[in-house]
């Protein structure tokens, strides 16, 4: 149960950051008017890397994909093979 809660919290954080980053791209914002406040499950070096890259959305999508795949492989998600 604790693994599921950790998965949900990290997924919510990553999706929130993805939404914020997408708004930055769409609105062509060069400042950090829209801040990513929740850092649950994200280490400082990953957050720093994300802030320094121009491809935030792509990186966040990769992080989300990795989270889902690793969680499914680890038994946190009950995903039936197709």
mmCIF file of the N, C-alpha and C atoms, coordinates in Angstrom:
data_MODEL
# 
_entry.id   MODEL 
# 
loop_
_atom_site.group_PDB 
_atom_site.id 
_atom_site.type_symbol 
_atom_site.label_atom_id 
_atom_site.label_alt_id 
_atom_site.label_comp_id 
_atom_site.label_asym_id 
_atom_site.label_entity_id 
_atom_site.label_seq_id 
_atom_site.pdbx_PDB_ins_code 
_atom_site.Cartn_x 
_atom_site.Cartn_y 
_atom_site.Cartn_z 
_atom_site.occupancy 
_atom_site.B_iso_or_equiv 
_atom_site.pdbx_formal_charge 
_atom_site.auth_seq_id 
_atom_site.auth_comp_id 
_atom_site.auth_asym_id 
_atom_site.auth_atom_id 
_atom_site.pdbx_PDB_model_num 
ATOM 1   N N  . UNK A 1 1  ? 0.829  -1.214 0.000   1.00 0.00 ? 1  UNK A N  1 
ATOM 2   C CA . UNK A 1 1  ? 0.000  0.000  0.000   1.00 0.00 ? 1  UNK A CA 1 
ATOM 3   C C  . UNK A 1 1  ? 0.863  1.264  0.000   1.00 0.00 ? 1  UNK A C  1 
ATOM 4   N N  . UNK A 1 2  ? 1.966  1.225  0.732   1.00 0.00 ? 2  UNK A N  1 
ATOM 5   C CA . UNK A 1 2  ? 2.854  2.391  0.792   1.00 0.00 ? 2  UNK A CA 1 
ATOM 6   C C  . UNK A 1 2  ? 3.466  2.676  -0.580  1.00 0.00 ? 2  UNK A C  1 
ATOM 7   N N  . UNK A 1 3  ? 3.803  1.609  -1.327  1.00 0.00 ? 3  UNK A N  1 
ATOM 8   C CA . UNK A 1 3  ? 4.345  1.791  -2.678  1.00 0.00 ? 3  UNK A CA 1 
ATOM 9   C C  . UNK A 1 3  ? 3.323  2.432  -3.605  1.00 0.00 ? 3  UNK A C  1 
ATOM 10  N N  . UNK A 1 4  ? 2.064  2.040  -3.452  1.00 0.00 ? 4  UNK A N  1 
ATOM 11  C CA . UNK A 1 4  ? 0.991  2.611  -4.285  1.00 0.00 ? 4  UNK A CA 1 
ATOM 12  C C  . UNK A 1 4  ? 0.821  4.091  -3.962  1.00 0.00 ? 4  UNK A C  1 
ATOM 13  N N  . UNK A 1 5  ? 0.861  4.429  -2.685  1.00 0.00 ? 5  UNK A N  1 
ATOM 14  C CA . UNK A 1 5  ? 0.740  5.840  -2.292  1.00 0.00 ? 5  UNK A CA 1 
ATOM 15  C C  . UNK A 1 5  ? 1.902  6.661  -2.837  1.00 0.00 ? 5  UNK A C  1 
ATOM 16  N N  . UNK A 1 6  ? 3.112  6.108  -2.755  1.00 0.00 ? 6  UNK A N  1 
ATOM 17  C CA . UNK A 1 6  ? 4.285  6.793  -3.292  1.00 0.00 ? 6  UNK A CA 1 
ATOM 18  C C  . UNK A 1 6  ? 4.159  6.987  -4.810  1.00 0.00 ? 6  UNK A C  1 
ATOM 19  N N  . UNK A 1 7  ? 3.667  5.950  -5.506  1.00 0.00 ? 7  UNK A N  1 
ATOM 20  C CA . UNK A 1 7  ? 3.453  6.040  -6.951  1.00 0.00 ? 7  UNK A CA 1 
ATOM 21  C C  . UNK A 1 7  ? 2.458  7.153  -7.285  1.00 0.00 ? 7  UNK A C  1 
ATOM 22  N N  . UNK A 1 8  ? 1.338  7.167  -6.579  1.00 0.00 ? 8  UNK A N  1 
ATOM 23  C CA . UNK A 1 8  ? 0.307  8.179  -6.837  1.00 0.00 ? 8  UNK A CA 1 
ATOM 24  C C  . UNK A 1 8  ? 0.835  9.590  -6.603  1.00 0.00 ? 8  UNK A C  1 
ATOM 25  N N  . UNK A 1 9  ? 1.557  9.766  -5.512  1.00 0.00 ? 9  UNK A N  1 
ATOM 26  C CA . UNK A 1 9  ? 2.090  11.084 -5.171  1.00 0.00 ? 9  UNK A CA 1 
ATOM 27  C C  . UNK A 1 9  ? 3.097  11.558 -6.222  1.00 0.00 ? 9  UNK A C  1 
ATOM 28  N N  . UNK A 1 10 ? 3.992  10.661 -6.632  1.00 0.00 ? 10 UNK A N  1 
ATOM 29  C CA . UNK A 1 10 ? 4.984  11.042 -7.634  1.00 0.00 ? 10 UNK A CA 1 
ATOM 30  C C  . UNK A 1 10 ? 4.328  11.281 -8.990  1.00 0.00 ? 10 UNK A C  1 
ATOM 31  N N  . UNK A 1 11 ? 3.364  10.460 -9.361  1.00 0.00 ? 11 UNK A N  1 
ATOM 32  C CA . UNK A 1 11 ? 2.657  10.659 -10.627 1.00 0.00 ? 11 UNK A CA 1 
ATOM 33  C C  . UNK A 1 11 ? 1.926  12.001 -10.627 1.00 0.00 ? 11 UNK A C  1 
ATOM 34  N N  . UNK A 1 12 ? 1.263  12.329 -9.539  1.00 0.00 ? 12 UNK A N  1 
ATOM 35  C CA . UNK A 1 12 ? 0.562  13.615 -9.438  1.00 0.00 ? 12 UNK A CA 1 
ATOM 36  C C  . UNK A 1 12 ? 1.545  14.777 -9.549  1.00 0.00 ? 12 UNK A C  1 
ATOM 37  N N  . UNK A 1 13 ? 2.692  14.652 -8.919  1.00 0.00 ? 13 UNK A N  1 
ATOM 38  C CA . UNK A 1 13 ? 3.720  15.693 -9.007  1.00 0.00 ? 13 UNK A CA 1 
ATOM 39  C C  . UNK A 1 13 ? 4.206  15.859 -10.439 1.00 0.00 ? 13 UNK A C  1 
ATOM 40  N N  . UNK A 1 14 ? 4.522  14.757 -11.093 1.00 0.00 ? 14 UNK A N  1 
ATOM 41  C CA . UNK A 1 14 ? 5.045  14.823 -12.460 1.00 0.00 ? 14 UNK A CA 1 
ATOM 42  C C  . UNK A 1 14 ? 4.010  15.373 -13.443 1.00 0.00 ? 14 UNK A C  1 
ATOM 43  N N  . UNK A 1 15 ? 2.755  14.967 -13.297 1.00 0.00 ? 15 UNK A N  1 
ATOM 44  C CA . UNK A 1 15 ? 1.700  15.475 -14.188 1.00 0.00 ? 15 UNK A CA 1 
ATOM 45  C C  . UNK A 1 15 ? 1.482  16.966 -13.939 1.00 0.00 ? 15 UNK A C  1 
ATOM 46  N N  . UNK A 1 16 ? 1.543  17.377 -12.689 1.00 0.00 ? 16 UNK A N  1 
ATOM 47  C CA . UNK A 1 16 ? 1.418  18.795 -12.366 1.00 0.00 ? 16 UNK A CA 1 
ATOM 48  C C  . UNK A 1 16 ? 2.552  19.593 -12.999 1.00 0.00 ? 16 UNK A C  1 
ATOM 49  N N  . UNK A 1 17 ? 3.762  19.080 -12.886 1.00 0.00 ? 17 UNK A N  1 
ATOM 50  C CA . UNK A 1 17 ? 4.921  19.758 -13.486 1.00 0.00 ? 17 UNK A CA 1 
ATOM 51  C C  . UNK A 1 17 ? 4.803  19.780 -15.010 1.00 0.00 ? 17 UNK A C  1 
ATOM 52  N N  . UNK A 1 18 ? 4.293  18.696 -15.583 1.00 0.00 ? 18 UNK A N  1 
ATOM 53  C CA . UNK A 1 18 ? 4.109  18.643 -17.037 1.00 0.00 ? 18 UNK A CA 1 
ATOM 54  C C  . UNK A 1 18 ? 3.109  19.704 -17.486 1.00 0.00 ? 18 UNK A C  1 
ATOM 55  N N  . UNK A 1 19 ? 2.012  19.848 -16.760 1.00 0.00 ? 19 UNK A N  1 
ATOM 56  C CA . UNK A 1 19 ? 1.013  20.864 -17.089 1.00 0.00 ? 19 UNK A CA 1 
ATOM 57  C C  . UNK A 1 19 ? 1.617  22.266 -17.021 1.00 0.00 ? 19 UNK A C  1 
ATOM 58  N N  . UNK A 1 20 ? 2.361  22.521 -15.979 1.00 0.00 ? 20 UNK A N  1 
ATOM 59  C CA . UNK A 1 20 ? 3.003  23.822 -15.809 1.00 0.00 ? 20 UNK A CA 1 
ATOM 60  C C  . UNK A 1 20 ? 3.995  24.084 -16.946 1.00 0.00 ? 20 UNK A C  1 
ATOM 61  N N  . UNK A 1 21 ? 4.793  23.089 -17.273 1.00 0.00 ? 21 UNK A N  1 
ATOM 62  C CA . UNK A 1 21 ? 5.784  23.246 -18.344 1.00 0.00 ? 21 UNK A CA 1 
ATOM 63  C C  . UNK A 1 21 ? 5.113  23.458 -19.690 1.00 0.00 ? 21 UNK A C  1 
ATOM 64  N N  . UNK A 1 22 ? 4.010  22.741 -19.932 1.00 0.00 ? 22 UNK A N  1 
ATOM 65  C CA . UNK A 1 22 ? 3.284  22.905 -21.192 1.00 0.00 ? 22 UNK A CA 1 
ATOM 66  C C  . UNK A 1 22 ? 2.707  24.316 -21.298 1.00 0.00 ? 22 UNK A C  1 
ATOM 67  N N  . UNK A 1 23 ? 2.194  24.846 -20.207 1.00 0.00 ? 23 UNK A N  1 
ATOM 68  C CA . UNK A 1 23 ? 1.678  26.219 -20.214 1.00 0.00 ? 23 UNK A CA 1 
ATOM 69  C C  . UNK A 1 23 ? 2.794  27.216 -20.502 1.00 0.00 ? 23 UNK A C  1 
ATOM 70  N N  . UNK A 1 24 ? 3.969  26.968 -19.953 1.00 0.00 ? 24 UNK A N  1 
ATOM 71  C CA . UNK A 1 24 ? 5.114  27.826 -20.244 1.00 0.00 ? 24 UNK A CA 1 
ATOM 72  C C  . UNK A 1 24 ? 5.423  27.830 -21.736 1.00 0.00 ? 24 UNK A C  1 
ATOM 73  N N  . UNK A 1 25 ? 5.368  26.650 -22.353 1.00 0.00 ? 25 UNK A N  1 
ATOM 74  C CA . UNK A 1 25 ? 5.662  26.557 -23.785 1.00 0.00 ? 25 UNK A CA 1 
ATOM 75  C C  . UNK A 1 25 ? 4.583  27.229 -24.628 1.00 0.00 ? 25 UNK A C  1 
ATOM 76  N N  . UNK A 1 26 ? 3.330  26.954 -24.307 1.00 0.00 ? 26 UNK A N  1 
ATOM 77  C CA . UNK A 1 26 ? 2.223  27.500 -25.087 1.00 0.00 ? 26 UNK A CA 1 
ATOM 78  C C  . UNK A 1 26 ? 2.180  29.022 -24.998 1.00 0.00 ? 26 UNK A C  1 
ATOM 79  N N  . UNK A 1 27 ? 2.390  29.519 -23.797 1.00 0.00 ? 27 UNK A N  1 
ATOM 80  C CA . UNK A 1 27 ? 2.331  30.966 -23.574 1.00 0.00 ? 27 UNK A CA 1 
ATOM 81  C C  . UNK A 1 27 ? 3.668  31.648 -23.865 1.00 0.00 ? 27 UNK A C  1 
ATOM 82  N N  . UNK A 1 28 ? 4.692  30.853 -24.181 1.00 0.00 ? 28 UNK A N  1 
ATOM 83  C CA . UNK A 1 28 ? 6.026  31.372 -24.468 1.00 0.00 ? 28 UNK A CA 1 
ATOM 84  C C  . UNK A 1 28 ? 6.524  32.264 -23.324 1.00 0.00 ? 28 UNK A C  1 
ATOM 85  N N  . UNK A 1 29 ? 6.391  31.733 -22.121 1.00 0.00 ? 29 UNK A N  1 
ATOM 86  C CA . UNK A 1 29 ? 6.830  32.466 -20.931 1.00 0.00 ? 29 UNK A CA 1 
ATOM 87  C C  . UNK A 1 29 ? 8.315  32.237 -20.726 1.00 0.00 ? 29 UNK A C  1 
ATOM 88  N N  . UNK A 1 30 ? 9.051  33.303 -20.561 1.00 0.00 ? 30 UNK A N  1 
ATOM 89  C CA . UNK A 1 30 ? 10.485 33.171 -20.343 1.00 0.00 ? 30 UNK A CA 1 
ATOM 90  C C  . UNK A 1 30 ? 10.854 33.295 -18.871 1.00 0.00 ? 30 UNK A C  1 
ATOM 91  N N  . UNK A 1 31 ? 9.916  33.734 -18.068 1.00 0.00 ? 31 UNK A N  1 
ATOM 92  C CA . UNK A 1 31 ? 10.183 33.820 -16.631 1.00 0.00 ? 31 UNK A CA 1 
ATOM 93  C C  . UNK A 1 31 ? 9.531  32.621 -15.929 1.00 0.00 ? 31 UNK A C  1 
ATOM 94  N N  . UNK A 1 32 ? 9.619  32.587 -14.632 1.00 0.00 ? 32 UNK A N  1 
ATOM 95  C CA . UNK A 1 32 ? 9.025  31.499 -13.863 1.00 0.00 ? 32 UNK A CA 1 
ATOM 96  C C  . UNK A 1 32 ? 7.770  31.948 -13.132 1.00 0.00 ? 32 UNK A C  1 
ATOM 97  N N  . UNK A 1 33 ? 6.914  32.661 -13.852 1.00 0.00 ? 33 UNK A N  1 
ATOM 98  C CA . UNK A 1 33 ? 5.650  33.105 -13.254 1.00 0.00 ? 33 UNK A CA 1 
ATOM 99  C C  . UNK A 1 33 ? 4.831  31.939 -12.730 1.00 0.00 ? 33 UNK A C  1 
ATOM 100 N N  . UNK A 1 34 ? 4.837  30.855 -13.490 1.00 0.00 ? 34 UNK A N  1 
ATOM 101 C CA . UNK A 1 34 ? 4.137  29.644 -13.059 1.00 0.00 ? 34 UNK A CA 1 
ATOM 102 C C  . UNK A 1 34 ? 5.171  28.746 -12.401 1.00 0.00 ? 34 UNK A C  1 
ATOM 103 N N  . UNK A 1 35 ? 5.059  28.613 -11.114 1.00 0.00 ? 35 UNK A N  1 
ATOM 104 C CA . UNK A 1 35 ? 6.055  27.844 -10.375 1.00 0.00 ? 35 UNK A CA 1 
ATOM 105 C C  . UNK A 1 35 ? 5.552  26.446 -10.076 1.00 0.00 ? 35 UNK A C  1 
ATOM 106 N N  . UNK A 1 36 ? 6.489  25.493 -10.035 1.00 0.00 ? 36 UNK A N  1 
ATOM 107 C CA . UNK A 1 36 ? 6.193  24.122 -9.661  1.00 0.00 ? 36 UNK A CA 1 
ATOM 108 C C  . UNK A 1 36 ? 6.471  24.002 -8.173  1.00 0.00 ? 36 UNK A C  1 
ATOM 109 N N  . UNK A 1 37 ? 5.412  23.990 -7.385  1.00 0.00 ? 37 UNK A N  1 
ATOM 110 C CA . UNK A 1 37 ? 5.570  24.058 -5.940  1.00 0.00 ? 37 UNK A CA 1 
ATOM 111 C C  . UNK A 1 37 ? 5.823  22.705 -5.285  1.00 0.00 ? 37 UNK A C  1 
ATOM 112 N N  . UNK A 1 38 ? 5.103  21.700 -5.677  1.00 0.00 ? 38 UNK A N  1 
ATOM 113 C CA . UNK A 1 38 ? 5.212  20.396 -5.042  1.00 0.00 ? 38 UNK A CA 1 
ATOM 114 C C  . UNK A 1 38 ? 6.420  19.647 -5.589  1.00 0.00 ? 38 UNK A C  1 
ATOM 115 N N  . UNK A 1 39 ? 7.254  19.190 -4.694  1.00 0.00 ? 39 UNK A N  1 
ATOM 116 C CA . UNK A 1 39 ? 8.448  18.450 -5.126  1.00 0.00 ? 39 UNK A CA 1 
ATOM 117 C C  . UNK A 1 39 ? 8.453  17.033 -4.558  1.00 0.00 ? 39 UNK A C  1 
ATOM 118 N N  . UNK A 1 40 ? 7.298  16.521 -4.199  1.00 0.00 ? 40 UNK A N  1 
ATOM 119 C CA . UNK A 1 40 ? 7.203  15.189 -3.587  1.00 0.00 ? 40 UNK A CA 1 
ATOM 120 C C  . UNK A 1 40 ? 7.816  14.129 -4.492  1.00 0.00 ? 40 UNK A C  1 
ATOM 121 N N  . UNK A 1 41 ? 8.794  13.425 -3.959  1.00 0.00 ? 41 UNK A N  1 
ATOM 122 C CA . UNK A 1 41 ? 9.410  12.320 -4.693  1.00 0.00 ? 41 UNK A CA 1 
ATOM 123 C C  . UNK A 1 41 ? 10.478 12.716 -5.692  1.00 0.00 ? 41 UNK A C  1 
ATOM 124 N N  . UNK A 1 42 ? 10.753 13.997 -5.843  1.00 0.00 ? 42 UNK A N  1 
ATOM 125 C CA . UNK A 1 42 ? 11.752 14.467 -6.806  1.00 0.00 ? 42 UNK A CA 1 
ATOM 126 C C  . UNK A 1 42 ? 12.990 14.911 -6.033  1.00 0.00 ? 42 UNK A C  1 
ATOM 127 N N  . UNK A 1 43 ? 14.149 14.332 -6.388  1.00 0.00 ? 43 UNK A N  1 
ATOM 128 C CA . UNK A 1 43 ? 15.365 14.749 -5.696  1.00 0.00 ? 43 UNK A CA 1 
ATOM 129 C C  . UNK A 1 43 ? 15.851 16.088 -6.262  1.00 0.00 ? 43 UNK A C  1 
ATOM 130 N N  . UNK A 1 44 ? 16.692 16.760 -5.503  1.00 0.00 ? 44 UNK A N  1 
ATOM 131 C CA . UNK A 1 44 ? 17.138 18.115 -5.850  1.00 0.00 ? 44 UNK A CA 1 
ATOM 132 C C  . UNK A 1 44 ? 17.886 18.154 -7.171  1.00 0.00 ? 44 UNK A C  1 
ATOM 133 N N  . UNK A 1 45 ? 18.715 17.157 -7.455  1.00 0.00 ? 45 UNK A N  1 
ATOM 134 C CA . UNK A 1 45 ? 19.488 17.186 -8.706  1.00 0.00 ? 45 UNK A CA 1 
ATOM 135 C C  . UNK A 1 45 ? 18.581 17.019 -9.927  1.00 0.00 ? 45 UNK A C  1 
ATOM 136 N N  . UNK A 1 46 ? 17.529 16.212 -9.809  1.00 0.00 ? 46 UNK A N  1 
ATOM 137 C CA . UNK A 1 46 ? 16.577 16.054 -10.916 1.00 0.00 ? 46 UNK A CA 1 
ATOM 138 C C  . UNK A 1 46 ? 15.802 17.346 -11.152 1.00 0.00 ? 46 UNK A C  1 
ATOM 139 N N  . UNK A 1 47 ? 15.378 17.991 -10.074 1.00 0.00 ? 47 UNK A N  1 
ATOM 140 C CA . UNK A 1 47 ? 14.649 19.259 -10.195 1.00 0.00 ? 47 UNK A CA 1 
ATOM 141 C C  . UNK A 1 47 ? 15.548 20.326 -10.818 1.00 0.00 ? 47 UNK A C  1 
ATOM 142 N N  . UNK A 1 48 ? 16.799 20.353 -10.407 1.00 0.00 ? 48 UNK A N  1 
ATOM 143 C CA . UNK A 1 48 ? 17.749 21.327 -10.964 1.00 0.00 ? 48 UNK A CA 1 
ATOM 144 C C  . UNK A 1 48 ? 17.975 21.064 -12.448 1.00 0.00 ? 48 UNK A C  1 
ATOM 145 N N  . UNK A 1 49 ? 18.116 19.801 -12.814 1.00 0.00 ? 49 UNK A N  1 
ATOM 146 C CA . UNK A 1 49 ? 18.296 19.438 -14.223 1.00 0.00 ? 49 UNK A CA 1 
ATOM 147 C C  . UNK A 1 49 ? 17.085 19.873 -15.045 1.00 0.00 ? 49 UNK A C  1 
ATOM 148 N N  . UNK A 1 50 ? 15.910 19.646 -14.519 1.00 0.00 ? 50 UNK A N  1 
ATOM 149 C CA . UNK A 1 50 ? 14.692 20.013 -15.237 1.00 0.00 ? 50 UNK A CA 1 
ATOM 150 C C  . UNK A 1 50 ? 14.614 21.519 -15.448 1.00 0.00 ? 50 UNK A C  1 
ATOM 151 N N  . UNK A 1 51 ? 14.986 22.287 -14.458 1.00 0.00 ? 51 UNK A N  1 
ATOM 152 C CA . UNK A 1 51 ? 14.951 23.747 -14.572 1.00 0.00 ? 51 UNK A CA 1 
ATOM 153 C C  . UNK A 1 51 ? 15.956 24.272 -15.596 1.00 0.00 ? 51 UNK A C  1 
ATOM 154 N N  . UNK A 1 52 ? 17.021 23.514 -15.825 1.00 0.00 ? 52 UNK A N  1 
ATOM 155 C CA . UNK A 1 52 ? 18.086 24.008 -16.708 1.00 0.00 ? 52 UNK A CA 1 
ATOM 156 C C  . UNK A 1 52 ? 17.931 23.562 -18.163 1.00 0.00 ? 52 UNK A C  1 
ATOM 157 N N  . UNK A 1 53 ? 16.932 22.758 -18.454 1.00 0.00 ? 53 UNK A N  1 
ATOM 158 C CA . UNK A 1 53 ? 16.767 22.261 -19.816 1.00 0.00 ? 53 UNK A CA 1 
ATOM 159 C C  . UNK A 1 53 ? 15.643 22.986 -20.549 1.00 0.00 ? 53 UNK A C  1 
ATOM 160 N N  . UNK A 1 54 ? 15.747 22.995 -21.866 1.00 0.00 ? 54 UNK A N  1 
ATOM 161 C CA . UNK A 1 54 ? 14.713 23.634 -22.686 1.00 0.00 ? 54 UNK A CA 1 
ATOM 162 C C  . UNK A 1 54 ? 13.580 22.656 -23.016 1.00 0.00 ? 54 UNK A C  1 
ATOM 163 N N  . UNK A 1 55 ? 13.823 21.362 -22.867 1.00 0.00 ? 55 UNK A N  1 
ATOM 164 C CA . UNK A 1 55 ? 12.852 20.331 -23.246 1.00 0.00 ? 55 UNK A CA 1 
ATOM 165 C C  . UNK A 1 55 ? 12.163 19.730 -22.028 1.00 0.00 ? 55 UNK A C  1 
ATOM 166 N N  . UNK A 1 56 ? 11.590 20.566 -21.199 1.00 0.00 ? 56 UNK A N  1 
ATOM 167 C CA . UNK A 1 56 ? 10.975 20.099 -19.953 1.00 0.00 ? 56 UNK A CA 1 
ATOM 168 C C  . UNK A 1 56 ? 9.853  19.096 -20.195 1.00 0.00 ? 56 UNK A C  1 
ATOM 169 N N  . UNK A 1 57 ? 8.985  19.392 -21.135 1.00 0.00 ? 57 UNK A N  1 
ATOM 170 C CA . UNK A 1 57 ? 7.842  18.498 -21.380 1.00 0.00 ? 57 UNK A CA 1 
ATOM 171 C C  . UNK A 1 57 ? 8.307  17.116 -21.812 1.00 0.00 ? 57 UNK A C  1 
ATOM 172 N N  . UNK A 1 58 ? 9.273  17.067 -22.681 1.00 0.00 ? 58 UNK A N  1 
ATOM 173 C CA . UNK A 1 58 ? 9.779  15.780 -23.158 1.00 0.00 ? 58 UNK A CA 1 
ATOM 174 C C  . UNK A 1 58 ? 10.411 14.986 -22.016 1.00 0.00 ? 58 UNK A C  1 
ATOM 175 N N  . UNK A 1 59 ? 11.184 15.646 -21.201 1.00 0.00 ? 59 UNK A N  1 
ATOM 176 C CA . UNK A 1 59 ? 11.819 14.972 -20.067 1.00 0.00 ? 59 UNK A CA 1 
ATOM 177 C C  . UNK A 1 59 ? 10.767 14.482 -19.076 1.00 0.00 ? 59 UNK A C  1 
ATOM 178 N N  . UNK A 1 60 ? 9.785  15.308 -18.790 1.00 0.00 ? 60 UNK A N  1 
ATOM 179 C CA . UNK A 1 60 ? 8.726  14.908 -17.853 1.00 0.00 ? 60 UNK A CA 1 
ATOM 180 C C  . UNK A 1 60 ? 7.929  13.720 -18.386 1.00 0.00 ? 60 UNK A C  1 
ATOM 181 N N  . UNK A 1 61 ? 7.646  13.713 -19.682 1.00 0.00 ? 61 UNK A N  1 
ATOM 182 C CA . UNK A 1 61 ? 6.952  12.561 -20.267 1.00 0.00 ? 61 UNK A CA 1 
ATOM 183 C C  . UNK A 1 61 ? 7.780  11.295 -20.124 1.00 0.00 ? 61 UNK A C  1 
ATOM 184 N N  . UNK A 1 62 ? 9.090  11.404 -20.324 1.00 0.00 ? 62 UNK A N  1 
ATOM 185 C CA . UNK A 1 62 ? 9.967  10.244 -20.149 1.00 0.00 ? 62 UNK A CA 1 
ATOM 186 C C  . UNK A 1 62 ? 9.986  9.779  -18.693 1.00 0.00 ? 62 UNK A C  1 
ATOM 187 N N  . UNK A 1 63 ? 9.999  10.720 -17.763 1.00 0.00 ? 63 UNK A N  1 
ATOM 188 C CA . UNK A 1 63 ? 9.972  10.359 -16.344 1.00 0.00 ? 63 UNK A CA 1 
ATOM 189 C C  . UNK A 1 63 ? 8.677  9.652  -15.986 1.00 0.00 ? 63 UNK A C  1 
ATOM 190 N N  . UNK A 1 64 ? 7.556  10.141 -16.542 1.00 0.00 ? 64 UNK A N  1 
ATOM 191 C CA . UNK A 1 64 ? 6.256  9.511  -16.282 1.00 0.00 ? 64 UNK A CA 1 
ATOM 192 C C  . UNK A 1 64 ? 6.230  8.094  -16.860 1.00 0.00 ? 64 UNK A C  1 
ATOM 193 N N  . UNK A 1 65 ? 6.723  7.944  -18.083 1.00 0.00 ? 65 UNK A N  1 
ATOM 194 C CA . UNK A 1 65 ? 6.769  6.623  -18.710 1.00 0.00 ? 65 UNK A CA 1 
ATOM 195 C C  . UNK A 1 65 ? 7.632  5.661  -17.888 1.00 0.00 ? 65 UNK A C  1 
ATOM 196 N N  . UNK A 1 66 ? 8.794  6.135  -17.444 1.00 0.00 ? 66 UNK A N  1 
ATOM 197 C CA . UNK A 1 66 ? 9.689  5.300  -16.652 1.00 0.00 ? 66 UNK A CA 1 
ATOM 198 C C  . UNK A 1 66 ? 9.023  4.902  -15.332 1.00 0.00 ? 66 UNK A C  1 
ATOM 199 N N  . UNK A 1 67 ? 8.341  5.849  -14.699 1.00 0.00 ? 67 UNK A N  1 
ATOM 200 C CA . UNK A 1 67 ? 7.644  5.568  -13.447 1.00 0.00 ? 67 UNK A CA 1 
ATOM 201 C C  . UNK A 1 67 ? 6.603  4.471  -13.639 1.00 0.00 ? 67 UNK A C  1 
ATOM 202 N N  . UNK A 1 68 ? 5.818  4.565  -14.699 1.00 0.00 ? 68 UNK A N  1 
ATOM 203 C CA . UNK A 1 68 ? 4.771  3.577  -14.958 1.00 0.00 ? 68 UNK A CA 1 
ATOM 204 C C  . UNK A 1 68 ? 5.376  2.208  -15.252 1.00 0.00 ? 68 UNK A C  1 
ATOM 205 N N  . UNK A 1 69 ? 6.391  2.177  -16.111 1.00 0.00 ? 69 UNK A N  1 
ATOM 206 C CA . UNK A 1 69 ? 7.011  0.898  -16.470 1.00 0.00 ? 69 UNK A CA 1 
ATOM 207 C C  . UNK A 1 69 ? 7.667  0.247  -15.255 1.00 0.00 ? 69 UNK A C  1 
ATOM 208 N N  . UNK A 1 70 ? 8.420  1.021  -14.482 1.00 0.00 ? 70 UNK A N  1 
ATOM 209 C CA . UNK A 1 70 ? 9.088  0.467  -13.305 1.00 0.00 ? 70 UNK A CA 1 
ATOM 210 C C  . UNK A 1 70 ? 8.071  0.033  -12.247 1.00 0.00 ? 70 UNK A C  1 
ATOM 211 N N  . UNK A 1 71 ? 6.995  0.775  -12.104 1.00 0.00 ? 71 UNK A N  1 
ATOM 212 C CA . UNK A 1 71 ? 5.963  0.409  -11.128 1.00 0.00 ? 71 UNK A CA 1 
ATOM 213 C C  . UNK A 1 71 ? 5.225  -0.855 -11.546 1.00 0.00 ? 71 UNK A C  1 
ATOM 214 N N  . UNK A 1 72 ? 4.991  -1.001 -12.840 1.00 0.00 ? 72 UNK A N  1 
ATOM 215 C CA . UNK A 1 72 ? 4.340  -2.212 -13.335 1.00 0.00 ? 72 UNK A CA 1 
ATOM 216 C C  . UNK A 1 72 ? 5.272  -3.419 -13.156 1.00 0.00 ? 72 UNK A C  1 
ATOM 217 N N  . UNK A 1 73 ? 6.538  -3.252 -13.468 1.00 0.00 ? 73 UNK A N  1 
ATOM 218 C CA . UNK A 1 73 ? 7.501  -4.342 -13.329 1.00 0.00 ? 73 UNK A CA 1 
ATOM 219 C C  . UNK A 1 73 ? 7.716  -4.716 -11.861 1.00 0.00 ? 73 UNK A C  1 
ATOM 220 N N  . UNK A 1 74 ? 7.605  -3.744 -10.979 1.00 0.00 ? 74 UNK A N  1 
ATOM 221 C CA . UNK A 1 74 ? 7.797  -3.986 -9.560  1.00 0.00 ? 74 UNK A CA 1 
ATOM 222 C C  . UNK A 1 74 ? 6.558  -4.464 -8.828  1.00 0.00 ? 74 UNK A C  1 
ATOM 223 N N  . UNK A 1 75 ? 5.453  -4.595 -9.538  1.00 0.00 ? 75 UNK A N  1 
ATOM 224 C CA . UNK A 1 75 ? 4.229  -5.092 -8.925  1.00 0.00 ? 75 UNK A CA 1 
ATOM 225 C C  . UNK A 1 75 ? 3.391  -4.026 -8.218  1.00 0.00 ? 75 UNK A C  1 
ATOM 226 N N  . UNK A 1 76 ? 3.800  -2.776 -8.343  1.00 0.00 ? 76 UNK A N  1 
ATOM 227 C CA . UNK A 1 76 ? 3.020  -1.699 -7.726  1.00 0.00 ? 76 UNK A CA 1 
ATOM 228 C C  . UNK A 1 76 ? 1.724  -1.481 -8.493  1.00 0.00 ? 76 UNK A C  1 
ATOM 229 N N  . UNK A 1 77 ? 1.792  -1.607 -9.808  1.00 0.00 ? 77 UNK A N  1 
ATOM 230 C CA . UNK A 1 77 ? 0.607  -1.501 -10.661 1.00 0.00 ? 77 UNK A CA 1 
ATOM 231 C C  . UNK A 1 77 ? 0.211  -2.899 -11.103 1.00 0.00 ? 77 UNK A C  1 
ATOM 232 N N  . UNK A 1 78 ? -1.052 -3.170 -11.095 1.00 0.00 ? 78 UNK A N  1 
ATOM 233 C CA . UNK A 1 78 ? -1.556 -4.462 -11.557 1.00 0.00 ? 78 UNK A CA 1 
ATOM 234 C C  . UNK A 1 78 ? -1.970 -4.320 -13.015 1.00 0.00 ? 78 UNK A C  1 
ATOM 235 N N  . UNK A 1 79 ? -0.995 -4.522 -13.899 1.00 0.00 ? 79 UNK A N  1 
ATOM 236 C CA . UNK A 1 79 ? -1.229 -4.346 -15.338 1.00 0.00 ? 79 UNK A CA 1 
ATOM 237 C C  . UNK A 1 79 ? -1.186 -5.723 -15.995 1.00 0.00 ? 79 UNK A C  1 
ATOM 238 N N  . UNK A 1 80 ? -2.279 -6.065 -16.657 1.00 0.00 ? 80 UNK A N  1 
ATOM 239 C CA . UNK A 1 80 ? -2.346 -7.359 -17.340 1.00 0.00 ? 80 UNK A CA 1 
ATOM 240 C C  . UNK A 1 80 ? -1.662 -7.272 -18.692 1.00 0.00 ? 80 UNK A C  1 
ATOM 241 N N  . UNK A 1 81 ? -0.863 -8.260 -19.053 1.00 0.00 ? 81 UNK A N  1 
ATOM 242 C CA . UNK A 1 81 ? -0.235 -8.247 -20.382 1.00 0.00 ? 81 UNK A CA 1 
ATOM 243 C C  . UNK A 1 81 ? -1.283 -8.398 -21.471 1.00 0.00 ? 81 UNK A C  1 
ATOM 244 N N  . UNK A 1 82 ? -0.992 -7.798 -22.603 1.00 0.00 ? 82 UNK A N  1 
ATOM 245 C CA . UNK A 1 82 ? -1.951 -7.876 -23.720 1.00 0.00 ? 82 UNK A CA 1 
ATOM 246 C C  . UNK A 1 82 ? -1.587 -8.980 -24.660 1.00 0.00 ? 82 UNK A C  1 
# 
